[in-house]
Amino acid sequence: MTDGTWITLISLAVTMLFMLGTPVLLVIVYWVIGCSFVMGLTLDNIGNELLNVFNKGFALLAMPLFILTGDLINKSGIARRLSDFAYACLGWLRGGLAMAAIGACGLFAAISGSNSATTATIGSMLHPEMVKGGYDERFSAATAAAGGTVGIIIPPSIIFIVYGFLMNLPISDLFVAGIVPGVLMVLAMMITCFIICSVNKWGYLIKLELSRVIKTAVGAWLGFFAIGLVLWGIYTGKFSPTEAAGVTVGFCVIVGMLSYPINKSVGLDAETPIAEKSVASMLVVEGFRLVDLPSIVVRSAQITGILAPLIAVSVVMQQIMSLLGAQETIGNFVTGMGGYYPVLFTCMAIVFVAGMVLESLPVTIILAPILAPIAASVGVDPIQFAVIFLVGASIGFITPPYGLNLYVASGVTGVPYFRLLRYSTAYLISLICIWVLIALLPDLSLMLLPAR
């Protein structure tokens, strides 16, 4: 048999393994190893390339730090304070707690820079509360998965940094361009959530009280400070995104460890809603002890252990696809479409399909250098296309069969992966609508940028 026939058979075999429940990482590894043997590549080559991914990826060092930040914020109670604030603002609406979860994802994304960390933190924290509040457990888990998609769009975002590095675009401009699309994604998911909850009569309503909103906003001051610290440091150039992640980790560790002894003296009860706490306890988060740090780090390492091998193996997969001529074939196909909108929407379709089976980083590494120059050749603004590209990649986080956020949400909530699909589909449709709108209206991405 020819090499092409062998590669086709290998692809069909690993697809069957995936359908039988084999983990995505093993599916990709089997495909990479099988194709390497067919193409005459040695296993030493695979090992060296896996090592090079992290040796050359300084920006990737921010990934475990941002994930650790998420767990520290969760453990210290800062994430719950942000959620309480979101619930105080939205709890008077049908499905208010679910919408608050999405809003909390948006706030958390502005600190963590990671979609999976956002899903894991908000999902583990609010999923039990939503189930207790009468929401369907599948819907609750799907809401956390969908909310996490803004983790790589609302700045800071690791994937924006990678894209800017690959395409030689200013990172600060990419960050600014992601603000409005990120907010629109949050609003679209909130509207979807409201409709679903209204139809099913889910959620308990609370009164909209200005005093409650103000009190929870004051209680969440450390969260807002952390957001401001990250954005200020990156936008002013005081530190790189990786350094920003390290600074935020240090800030959260200090706050958490200092708060633990203080909260004991003011009678803080972690289970009491912030709106019912005293003024003294309201200003202090729950905190944690030094002995708690190892368990927090281990949890973060577990999430990193899911993502890092996927990223590394996906990059090796990209190299094999390049040797197979996939990049040249895609480039010729898209160029043949001709015209602004045909090329743009063809690029979007390719990103969407790629996002169904790959994580956002390998999608960016593989496709951005191919598609971005083609889009620019027909008049698409490079900054706008970057936003279009990465919003499409973020949608892939809740698109089967890969859907990384669905796996993360399943892991932290205990709801089986395939049971999430019923309600994640509604969120998927709303995000695609926003994606098309961003493509049709360049000003949504460019309106906050200075005149160029």
N, C-alpha and C positions, 0 to 999 in steps of 0.2 A: 504493500500500500504506500501511497505517497505521503509526504509529511503533512500536507493539507488534510488528508483523510484522517490521519492519526490525531491531529489537533482538533478536528471536528468531533471525533469520537470521545476524546478526552473532555471536551467542553460539554458534550451531552451527558457524560458519566458524572461529572461534578455537579451539573444541574440536577440530576436525579438524586445525588447525595444530599443536596440542599433541600430538595422537596421532602426527603425522608427525615429531615431534622438535624443534619450535620451542621455544626457551627460554621458561620461564615468564614472565620479565619482559616479553618481546616480546608474548606472548599477552595479558597483562593490558593492556599499552600499546595494542595494537590494539583491544581491547574498549572501553577508555576513550575513545580517539579516535573510534571508530566511533559509540559511543553519544552522544558530545558533539555530533557533527555532526547526528545524528538529532534531538537535543533542542534544537538551536540554540545550544549553548554554543561559545564561541570557544576557539581554541588558547591565547590569552593567559590565559584562565581556568585552563587546565590548568597552564601554566607558573607562574603566581602561586601556585596551591595547592601545587604541588610545593615551591616555595621556602618557603612558610609552614610546611610540615610540620617543617622543620628549624630555622627561625627561632624557632618556639614550643616546640620540644621540647628543653628543657635536659637532661632526663633521658636523651635519646637520645645526648648527648655521651659518656655512659659506655660506649656500645656499642663504638666503635673503641678506647677505652682498655682495656676488659676483653679485647677480642680481642688487642690488643697485649700485655697482661699474659700471656695464654696463650702467645703465641709467645716472649716473654722467658723464661717459666718453662720452656718446652720447650728453648730454646737453652741456657739456663744449666745444665740438667740437673736442676732441681728436680722437674719432672714425672716424669722417669725415677726419681728417688729415691722419689717417692710410689708409683710403679708397682712398684718393687722391694719396697717394704714390703708392698703388697697381695699380691704374688706369694709373698712369704715366709709370709704368713698363709694363703694359699689354694692354693699349689702342690701340696700333698699330695693334693688332690682331683682327680678326673678333670675335665679342662677347666679346671684351676686358672689357667692363664695367661689364658684368655678371661674367667674370672670376675674375675681381677685387673684386667683392662682395664675391666670394669664398675665395680669398686670404685674404680679410679683416676679414672674419670669422676665418681663421686660426690665424691671429694676435690677434684678439679680444679674441679668446679662450685661448690664453696664459696669459690673464689678468683675465677673468671672471670665468673660470673653469666650465662654465654651458652651456649646449647645448641650452636650451630655451632662456637664456639671449642673447646668440650669435645670435640666429635666430630673436629674437624680436628687437634687436638693429640694426643689419645690414638690416633686412627686412624693418623696419619702415624708415630707412634712405635712402636706395638705391632703394627700390622698386619704389617709385615715379620717381626717376631719370631714371630708366631703362624703365619704361613705356613711359616717355617723349622721350627717345632715340630710340623708335620704337620697343622695345621688347614686346612680348606677355605678358599680365599681369599674366596669369597662369604660364608661364615659369619663370617670374621674382619672383613670390612668391615661386614656387617650388625650385628655386635656393637658396633662403634664407633658406628654410627648410632643404635642403640637406647640405648646407654649415655648418649649426649649428651642424651637427652630430659629427664634430671633437671637439666640446666643452668639451666632457668628455674623449678624447683621448690625445690631446696635453696638456701637463702639464701647470699649476696645474689642478688637476681633483679631485673632491670630491669623485667620484665613485671609483677611484683607492685607495683612502684612506680607504674607506669602505671595499673594497676587501682585501687590505693588513691587515686590522684589523681582518677581519673574518678568513683569511687563514694564519695569522702570517707570512707575507712576508714583507720585508723592503720597505717602501713607496718610498724612494729615488730611489731604483732599478726599481720599477714599473713606476715611472715618466720618468726615462731615457729610459726605454723600450718602452714607448709610443711615443717617439719623431719621429722616422723613420716611423712607421706605420701611425702616424698622418699626416706627410708630404706626404706620398704616397696616402692617402685618398684625400688630397687636390689636388694633381696632377691629380689623376684619374678623379675627378669631373671637373677639368678645361678642361681636354681633351674631356670629354663628352660634356661640355658646348660649346667648340669650334666647335665640329662636328655639334651639333644641330643648332648653330647660323650660321655656314657656309651653311648648307642646306637651312635654312630659310632666309638667307641674313639679319640677324638682327644686329643692332648696327652700330654706326658711328665710323670711324677709325680716330685716331690721330697719328701724327708723333712721333717716338721714339726719344726723345731728352735727351741727358745726363744731360743738364742743368736743365731740368724739373724734372728728376728723383732725382738729388741732392737736388734741392730746396724743393721738397715735402718730401724728407727724413729728411732734416733739420727741416721742418715744423712739422714733426711728432715726434720730439725728445721726447716730454713728454710721448707719447704713448710707445715708445721704453723704456723710463726710467721706466714707470710703469711695463712693462713686466719684465725688468731686476730686479726691486725691488721685485716682487713676487717670481721669480725663485731663486734669490740670498737668500732671507730670508728663503725659504723652504729648499733649497739644503744645506745651511750652518747650518741649525738647529736654526737660530736666533729666528724664531717664527713658530708656528704650522700653518697649512693651514687656520684654523679659524682666528687665529691672523693675518695671512697674508691678509685675506680678510678685516679685520678691519683696518689694516694699509693702504691698498690700498684705502679704502673708505675715510679715513682721508686725504690721499694724494690728492685724486681727489677733495674733498671738499675745501681744502686749495687752490689748483691750480685754481679751478673754481671761487672761491670768490675773489682771488687776481687778477685774469686776467680780470675780468669784468670792474673795473675802469681803468685798464691800457689800455685795447684795445680801449677805447673811445678816449684816448689821441693820439693813433697812427692811428686813422681813420680806424679801422678794420670793414670790411663788411662781415658778415657771409655768404652772398650769393655769394661772389666772389671766384672763384676757387683759391686755394692756390698758384698755379703756376703764377698767375697774381698779387699777392699781393706784397707789399713792403717788404724789408728785415726786417724792424722794426715790422710790423704787422705779418709777417710770423712766428715770434718766440713766439707769444702770442695767446693762444686759445681764443674762444669767451667768455667763462666764464658765470657765473650766479650770481644772487643776493641772499641774505639771504631769501628774501620773496619767491624765486622760489623753495627752498628746500622742503617745504611741498608737492607741487605738484609732485616733482620728487620721493619723498618717497612713495606717494600714488600709483604712477604708478608701482613702484617696488613691493609694497604690493599686488597689483592686480595680478601680475605674480606669486608671492609667494603663494597667495591665491588659485591659480590654482594647484600648485605643491604639497604644503604641505598636503592637505587633501588626494590627490591621494597616496602619499607615505605612510601616516599613515594607510589608509584603506587597501592598498595593503599588508602591513605587517600583518594586522589582517587576511587578506585572506590567506596569507602564513601559518599562524597557523592553520586555519581550514583545509587547504589542507594537512597539516602534520597529523592532527587527522584522516583525511580520508585515510591515508596511501599512499598518492601520492609520497612522497619522497622515501619510500621503494620500491615502484613499479618502479619508474624511475631508481633507483640504480640497481635493479636486471635486468632491461631491457638492460641498457647500458653495464653492466658487461658481459651479455650474448653475446655481439657482438664479443668479442675476437679479439686480434691483435691491433697494433698501430693505423693504419689509420681507420679501422672500428670504433674503440672506439672514436677516435678524431672527425671524421666527424658525428658520431651519436650525440656526445655532441654538436657540432655546430648546427646540425639540431634542437635539443631540445631548444637551446638558441634562435635560429631564430624564432621558433614557439612561444616561451614564449614572445619574444620581440614584437610579433604582437598584444598581448593583455595586456601586463603589462609594466610599466615604468622600467627603468634600475635598480633602487635601489631594488625594490622587486624581480626582476629577479635575481639579485646578491645574495640577502639574501636567497632566496629559493633554487637556483640551485648551486651556487658556492660550498657550503659545501658538496653537493652530488657529483658533477661532477669532481671537482678538484682532490680529492684523487683517483678517478677511472682513470683519465687521467695520474696522476703521476705513478700509478701502471703499466702502459704499457710503461713508459719511456718518457712521455711528460714533458719538463722542466716546473716547476711551474710558473716561470716568463713569459715564452712564452704562457702558457695556460691562464694566467691572461689577457694578451694582446688579445689573440684570443677570449676569453670569452667576454671582454668588447667592442671590436670592433663589435662583433656580437650584443651585447646589444645596441650599438650606432646605428647600422643599423635599429634596431627596431623603432627608432624615425621617420623614414619616411616609415614605413611598415604598410599598413592598416591591420586591421581596427582601431588600436589604433593610432599609428603614432603621438606622442605628438608634434613633430616639425611642422607637417602639421597643427595641430590645432592652434599652436602659430602663424605660418605664416598666416594662414587664419584670425586670430584675428587682427593682426597688419596691414594687407594689404587689408582686406575686400573682398578677393577672396574666394568664397565658398569652403569648404573642398574638396568635391568630384571633383571639377574642377582642383585641383592641381595634381590629380593622374596621368594624362596623361604624364606630364613631369617629375614628381618625379620618375616614373618607370625607366627611363633611368639612372638617378643617382643611383637608387637602384641596378641596374644590375652592374654598374661600381664598386660600393662599395663591392658587393658580390665577384667580381673578385679579388679585392685587399685582401679581407678577406681570400679567399682560398689561395692566394699567401703567405700571412703571415703564414698560417697554414703549408704550404709545405716547407717554407724556414725559419727555426728558427732564422737564423742569422739576419733577418730583425728586430727582436725584441731584440736580445741579443748582436748585434755587438758593441753597445756603452757602454755596461757594462764592468766593470773591470773583469779580469780573476777570475773565481771562482773555 
